[in-house]
Amino acid sequence: MSNTAAIKPFRIDVPQARLDDLADRLRRTVWPQELPGVADAYGVPNQRVRELAEYWLESFDWRALEAKLNSYPQFTTEIEGEDIHFLHIRSERADATPVILTHGWPGSILEYLDVIEPLTAPASDADPAFHLVIPSVPGFGFSGPTRSTGWSRYRTAHAWVELMDRLGYEQYGAIGNDGGSMISPEMGRIAPDKVIGVHVTQLFSFPSGDPAEMADLSEEDMAGLAILQWFHENKMAFNMLHSQQPQTLAFALADSPVGLLGWNSQLFGESLDADFIIGNVAIYWLTGTAGSSIRFYYEDAHTAEHPQGPTTVPTALAMFKGDFQSIRRFAERDHKNIVRWNSYDATSVHGGGSNDAAGHYAAHEAPEVLIADIREFFAQLG
């Protein structure tokens, strides 16, 4: 194995000076003026960010989270000039299936911590077991900041296939959420002989503009489109800015932890626990990847790589009603081998109002539900 292909053990050890600087910045926050009585109509309100910032400063324990992450085997390897970080937890079961689990923005590897033990060491021998590879997406957390351009979903998918090859896995599954739900199907497109199945929590397929696609849609599908329309009209500003001017925004995110907290918290539901929210934001802050992570959107919007035709590997969807609602008619246009399609009620993850998006971080919010769906899908594949 060449030096560039070497897999090296990794351990997180944030210098205390970085934590002291963070605390000082939090104490010296300059808060924006806010109009009275507007709630969240203009964006994330002061009260929510103040409460989270106070928790970050007074209660959040980075060293405890650092120790928890360090309790899992972690590694880095260089792929196409970038240092890729990943957890690699092997099951003791001889019949375990390798899978790679991919997060999105503003999430991180923290999304999957709650599923590690039940997937690698299920209580029942009747349940399938898995070897888990949980990488940080290039430019995110400990896989960044990136030093090169072009890290779209497609380039990342190629890198993940290379990563699994280096780990010696000849066949494996791909699991994803958010950005990971875009990367994982592309792995199946790139390596259909290696990827035995793709399990995602969203299938991001949209109307093509053909009026025939809209004919006779069910009431459920029309309701899903209404949710999508609401999100587009009220919450999509981040996507536009990331896709067009990530560097302009990066100045604020790199200089102010509360600026980063306010920006990222717009997509952390109100029912999520503060430790999960702050843990994710802290990883971005302490690794200096607030700016490089949002470049993923720019690269995706400007890539010249546009694969033609649908994916063909077996695909499973487990979506939650508080989250993005996939429309099967559109999804089957883009993915020709959807073998499971399950929708879970948001009440199972203590959903709140329209700004909550309960279930988007299903591996953390409803791990038992997601684990059961993953087990059933891979058992179905045999």
C-alpha positions as CSV (number, residue, x, y, z in Angstrom):
1,M,0.0,0.0,0.0
2,S,1.4,3.4,-1.0
3,N,1.8,6.1,1.6
4,T,-1.1,8.1,0.1
5,A,-3.3,4.9,0.4
6,A,-2.3,4.2,4.0
7,I,-5.0,4.0,6.7
8,K,-3.8,5.7,9.9
9,P,-5.3,5.6,13.4
10,F,-6.8,8.9,14.5
11,R,-7.6,10.4,17.8
12,I,-9.4,13.7,18.5
13,D,-7.5,16.0,20.9
14,V,-8.7,19.6,20.6
15,P,-6.1,21.9,22.2
16,Q,-7.4,23.6,25.4
17,A,-6.5,27.0,23.9
18,R,-9.2,26.4,21.2
19,L,-11.8,25.7,23.9
20,D,-10.8,28.7,25.9
21,D,-11.0,31.0,22.8
22,L,-14.4,29.6,22.1
23,A,-15.7,30.4,25.6
24,D,-14.3,33.9,25.3
25,R,-16.0,34.5,22.0
26,L,-19.3,33.1,23.4
27,R,-19.1,35.6,26.3
28,R,-18.4,38.5,24.0
29,T,-21.2,37.8,21.5
30,V,-22.7,40.9,19.9
31,W,-26.4,40.1,19.6
32,P,-28.5,41.4,16.7
33,Q,-31.5,43.7,17.2
34,E,-34.8,41.9,16.8
35,L,-38.2,43.2,16.0
36,P,-40.8,42.6,18.7
37,G,-43.6,40.1,18.2
38,V,-42.3,38.5,14.9
39,A,-41.4,35.1,16.4
40,D,-39.5,33.2,13.6
41,A,-41.0,35.0,10.6
42,Y,-37.6,36.7,9.9
43,G,-35.5,33.6,10.7
44,V,-34.1,31.9,13.8
45,P,-35.2,34.1,16.7
46,N,-32.8,35.5,19.3
47,Q,-34.3,33.6,22.2
48,R,-33.6,30.2,20.7
49,V,-30.0,31.1,19.8
50,R,-29.4,32.7,23.2
51,E,-30.6,29.6,25.0
52,L,-28.4,27.3,22.8
53,A,-25.4,29.6,23.2
54,E,-25.9,29.7,27.0
55,Y,-26.0,25.9,27.0
56,W,-22.9,25.8,24.9
57,L,-21.0,28.0,27.3
58,E,-22.3,26.8,30.6
59,S,-23.3,23.2,30.3
60,F,-22.0,21.5,27.1
61,D,-19.0,19.2,27.8
62,W,-16.8,18.9,24.7
63,R,-14.3,16.7,26.5
64,A,-17.1,14.2,27.2
65,L,-18.1,14.1,23.6
66,E,-14.5,13.9,22.5
67,A,-14.0,10.9,24.8
68,K,-17.1,9.2,23.5
69,L,-15.9,9.6,19.9
70,N,-12.4,8.4,20.9
71,S,-14.0,5.2,22.3
72,Y,-14.6,4.1,18.7
73,P,-11.9,3.1,16.3
74,Q,-11.1,6.1,14.1
75,F,-8.9,6.5,11.1
76,T,-7.8,8.8,8.3
77,T,-6.7,8.0,4.8
78,E,-5.8,10.3,1.9
79,I,-8.1,10.1,-1.1
80,E,-7.5,12.4,-4.1
81,G,-5.4,14.8,-1.9
82,E,-7.8,15.1,1.0
83,D,-7.6,13.6,4.4
84,I,-10.7,11.5,4.9
85,H,-11.7,10.7,8.5
86,F,-14.0,7.8,9.4
87,L,-15.1,5.5,12.2
88,H,-14.7,1.8,11.5
89,I,-16.5,-0.5,13.9
90,R,-16.4,-4.2,13.0
91,S,-19.0,-6.6,14.4
92,E,-17.9,-9.8,16.1
93,R,-20.4,-11.7,14.0
94,A,-18.9,-13.7,11.2
95,D,-22.0,-13.1,9.0
96,A,-22.0,-9.3,9.4
97,T,-22.7,-7.2,6.4
98,P,-20.4,-4.2,5.7
99,V,-22.2,-0.8,5.3
100,I,-21.1,2.8,4.9
101,L,-23.3,5.4,6.6
102,T,-23.1,9.0,5.3
103,H,-24.4,12.2,7.0
104,G,-25.2,15.6,5.5
105,W,-25.3,19.3,6.5
106,P,-25.5,20.6,9.2
107,G,-25.1,17.1,10.6
108,S,-22.0,15.0,11.2
109,I,-20.9,11.6,12.2
110,L,-22.8,12.3,15.5
111,E,-26.0,11.4,13.6
112,Y,-25.1,7.7,13.7
113,L,-23.7,7.2,17.2
114,D,-26.9,5.8,18.6
115,V,-27.2,3.0,16.0
116,I,-23.6,1.7,16.4
117,E,-24.1,-0.8,19.1
118,P,-27.5,-2.2,18.0
119,L,-26.2,-2.6,14.4
120,T,-22.9,-4.1,15.2
121,A,-24.0,-6.2,18.2
122,P,-27.7,-7.0,18.0
123,A,-29.2,-8.6,21.1
124,S,-30.8,-11.3,19.0
125,D,-28.9,-13.7,16.7
126,A,-31.9,-13.6,14.4
127,D,-31.2,-9.9,13.6
128,P,-28.6,-9.2,11.0
129,A,-25.3,-7.6,12.2
130,F,-23.2,-5.1,10.4
131,H,-19.6,-3.8,10.1
132,L,-19.9,0.0,10.1
133,V,-17.9,2.6,8.2
134,I,-19.0,6.1,9.2
135,P,-17.0,8.8,7.4
136,S,-17.0,12.5,7.7
137,V,-17.9,14.0,4.3
138,P,-15.0,15.9,2.7
139,G,-14.9,19.4,4.0
140,F,-16.9,18.4,7.1
141,G,-15.5,18.0,10.6
142,F,-12.4,15.9,10.8
143,S,-12.3,15.5,7.0
144,G,-11.5,19.1,6.4
145,P,-11.2,21.8,5.6
146,T,-10.8,20.6,2.0
147,R,-7.9,21.9,0.0
148,S,-9.3,21.3,-3.5
149,T,-12.5,22.0,-5.5
150,G,-15.0,19.7,-6.9
151,W,-16.2,17.7,-3.9
152,S,-19.8,17.2,-5.1
153,R,-22.0,14.2,-4.3
154,Y,-20.5,12.4,-7.3
155,R,-16.8,12.9,-6.3
156,T,-17.6,11.9,-2.8
157,A,-19.4,8.8,-4.0
158,H,-16.3,7.8,-6.0
159,A,-14.2,8.5,-2.8
160,W,-16.4,6.2,-0.7
161,V,-16.1,3.4,-3.2
162,E,-12.3,3.8,-3.0
163,L,-12.5,3.9,0.8
164,M,-14.5,0.6,1.0
165,D,-12.0,-1.0,-1.5
166,R,-9.1,0.0,0.8
167,L,-10.9,-1.5,3.8
168,G,-11.1,-4.8,1.8
169,Y,-14.9,-4.9,1.4
170,E,-15.8,-6.5,-1.9
171,Q,-19.6,-6.0,-1.3
172,Y,-21.4,-3.7,1.0
173,G,-24.5,-1.6,1.6
174,A,-24.8,2.2,1.5
175,I,-26.9,4.1,4.1
176,G,-27.5,7.8,4.0
177,N,-29.4,10.8,5.4
178,D,-29.7,14.3,3.9
179,G,-26.6,14.8,1.8
180,G,-25.9,11.1,2.4
181,S,-29.2,10.4,0.7
182,M,-27.7,11.9,-2.4
183,I,-24.3,10.4,-2.1
184,S,-25.4,6.8,-1.3
185,P,-27.4,6.2,-4.5
186,E,-24.5,7.5,-6.6
187,M,-22.3,4.8,-5.0
188,G,-24.8,2.3,-6.4
189,R,-24.6,3.8,-9.8
190,I,-20.8,3.8,-9.8
191,A,-20.3,0.3,-8.4
192,P,-23.5,-1.8,-8.9
193,D,-21.4,-4.9,-8.6
194,K,-20.2,-3.9,-5.1
195,V,-23.1,-2.0,-3.6
196,I,-25.7,-4.6,-2.6
197,G,-28.4,-2.1,-1.6
198,V,-29.0,1.6,-0.8
199,H,-31.0,2.6,2.3
200,V,-31.9,6.3,2.6
201,T,-34.2,8.6,4.5
202,Q,-35.0,10.8,1.5
203,L,-35.1,10.3,-2.2
204,F,-34.6,13.8,-3.6
205,S,-36.6,13.5,-6.9
206,F,-38.5,16.5,-8.1
207,P,-41.0,17.2,-10.9
208,S,-39.3,17.4,-14.3
209,G,-41.8,19.9,-15.7
210,D,-43.6,17.4,-17.8
211,P,-47.4,18.0,-17.1
212,A,-48.0,14.2,-17.5
213,E,-46.0,13.6,-14.3
214,M,-48.5,15.6,-12.3
215,A,-51.6,13.9,-13.6
216,D,-53.7,11.9,-11.1
217,L,-51.3,12.3,-8.1
218,S,-52.8,11.0,-4.9
219,E,-53.9,13.3,-2.1
220,E,-50.9,12.0,-0.1
221,D,-48.5,13.0,-2.9
222,M,-50.2,16.4,-3.3
223,A,-49.8,17.0,0.5
224,G,-46.1,16.0,0.1
225,L,-45.7,18.5,-2.7
226,A,-47.3,21.2,-0.5
227,I,-44.7,20.5,2.2
228,L,-42.0,20.8,-0.4
229,Q,-43.5,24.1,-1.7
230,W,-43.7,25.5,1.8
231,F,-40.0,24.6,2.4
232,H,-39.0,26.2,-0.9
233,E,-40.8,29.4,0.0
234,N,-39.7,29.7,3.6
235,K,-36.5,27.7,4.2
236,M,-34.5,27.4,1.0
237,A,-32.4,30.6,1.4
238,F,-29.5,28.6,2.8
239,N,-29.4,26.4,-0.2
240,M,-29.3,29.3,-2.6
241,L,-26.5,31.1,-0.7
242,H,-24.4,28.0,-0.2
243,S,-24.8,27.2,-3.9
244,Q,-23.8,30.7,-5.1
245,Q,-21.6,32.4,-2.5
246,P,-20.3,30.0,0.2
247,Q,-17.1,32.0,0.6
248,T,-19.0,35.3,1.3
249,L,-20.9,33.6,4.2
250,A,-17.8,31.8,5.4
251,F,-16.3,35.0,6.9
252,A,-19.1,35.3,9.4
253,L,-19.3,31.5,10.2
254,A,-15.5,31.3,10.7
255,D,-15.3,34.3,13.0
256,S,-18.3,33.9,15.3
257,P,-19.4,30.7,17.0
258,V,-22.9,32.2,17.7
259,G,-23.1,33.2,14.0
260,L,-22.4,29.6,13.1
261,L,-24.9,28.4,15.8
262,G,-27.6,30.7,14.4
263,W,-27.0,29.7,10.8
264,N,-26.8,25.9,11.4
265,S,-29.6,25.8,13.9
266,Q,-32.1,26.8,11.3
267,L,-32.1,23.1,10.2
268,F,-31.9,21.6,13.7
269,G,-35.5,20.9,14.8
270,E,-36.9,22.5,17.9
271,S,-37.5,19.1,19.5
272,L,-33.8,18.0,19.2
273,D,-31.8,17.9,22.4
274,A,-29.3,20.7,23.0
275,D,-26.3,18.3,23.3
276,F,-26.9,16.9,19.8
277,I,-27.3,20.4,18.3
278,I,-24.3,21.9,20.1
279,G,-22.2,18.7,19.5
280,N,-22.7,19.0,15.8
281,V,-22.0,22.8,15.7
282,A,-19.0,22.4,17.9
283,I,-17.4,19.9,15.5
284,Y,-17.7,22.4,12.7
285,W,-16.3,25.2,14.9
286,L,-13.4,23.3,16.4
287,T,-12.3,21.8,13.1
288,G,-12.6,25.1,11.2
289,T,-15.0,23.5,8.6
290,A,-18.0,25.9,8.8
291,G,-17.0,27.4,5.4
292,S,-15.7,24.3,3.7
293,S,-18.8,22.2,4.5
294,I,-21.2,24.5,2.8
295,R,-19.1,24.4,-0.4
296,F,-20.7,21.0,-0.9
297,Y,-23.8,22.8,-2.2
298,Y,-21.7,25.0,-4.6
299,E,-19.9,22.0,-6.0
300,D,-23.1,20.1,-6.5
301,A,-24.7,23.1,-8.3
302,H,-21.7,23.6,-10.6
303,T,-20.5,20.1,-11.3
304,A,-20.1,19.0,-14.9
305,E,-20.9,15.4,-13.9
306,H,-24.5,14.6,-14.6
307,P,-25.0,10.9,-14.8
308,Q,-27.8,9.8,-17.2
309,G,-30.4,7.2,-16.5
310,P,-31.8,5.8,-13.2
311,T,-29.9,3.9,-10.6
312,T,-30.5,0.1,-10.6
313,V,-29.4,-1.3,-7.3
314,P,-32.0,-2.3,-4.7
315,T,-33.1,0.8,-2.9
316,A,-35.1,1.4,0.3
317,L,-36.7,4.5,1.6
318,A,-37.5,5.1,5.3
319,M,-39.0,8.6,5.6
320,F,-40.6,10.5,8.4
321,K,-43.6,12.7,8.0
322,G,-42.1,15.7,9.6
323,D,-39.2,15.6,7.2
324,F,-38.9,16.0,3.4
325,Q,-41.6,14.0,1.7
326,S,-40.5,11.9,-1.3
327,I,-42.9,11.4,-4.1
328,R,-42.8,7.8,-5.4
329,R,-43.7,8.6,-9.0
330,F,-40.8,10.9,-9.3
331,A,-38.5,8.7,-7.3
332,E,-39.2,5.7,-9.6
333,R,-38.2,7.8,-12.6
334,D,-34.7,8.2,-11.0
335,H,-34.4,4.9,-9.2
336,K,-35.6,1.8,-11.1
337,N,-35.2,-0.7,-8.3
338,I,-37.1,0.6,-5.2
339,V,-37.9,-2.4,-3.2
340,R,-39.1,-0.8,0.1
341,W,-41.0,2.4,0.7
342,N,-42.0,3.2,4.3
343,S,-43.3,6.3,5.9
344,Y,-43.2,6.8,9.6
345,D,-45.3,9.2,11.6
346,A,-43.5,12.2,13.1
347,T,-45.3,11.7,16.4
348,S,-43.0,8.7,17.0
349,V,-40.1,11.2,17.2
350,H,-42.0,13.8,19.3
351,G,-42.5,16.2,16.4
352,G,-43.4,19.9,16.9
353,G,-44.7,22.5,14.5
354,S,-43.9,23.2,10.9
355,N,-40.4,24.5,11.7
356,D,-39.4,21.4,13.6
357,A,-38.9,18.8,10.8
358,A,-39.1,16.0,13.3
359,G,-37.4,12.9,12.1
360,H,-34.8,14.5,9.8
361,Y,-32.1,13.1,12.1
362,A,-33.9,9.7,12.4
363,A,-30.8,7.8,13.5
364,H,-30.7,10.0,16.6
365,E,-34.4,10.9,17.1
366,A,-35.9,7.5,16.4
367,P,-33.0,5.0,16.2
368,E,-35.2,1.9,17.0
369,V,-37.5,2.7,14.1
370,L,-34.6,3.3,11.6
371,I,-32.6,0.3,12.8
372,A,-35.6,-2.0,12.3
373,D,-36.1,-0.7,8.8
374,I,-32.4,-1.1,8.0
375,R,-32.4,-4.7,9.3
376,E,-35.5,-5.7,7.4
377,F,-34.1,-4.3,4.1
378,F,-30.8,-6.0,4.3
379,A,-32.4,-9.3,5.5
380,Q,-34.7,-9.0,2.5
381,L,-31.7,-8.8,0.2
382,G,-30.4,-12.0,1.7
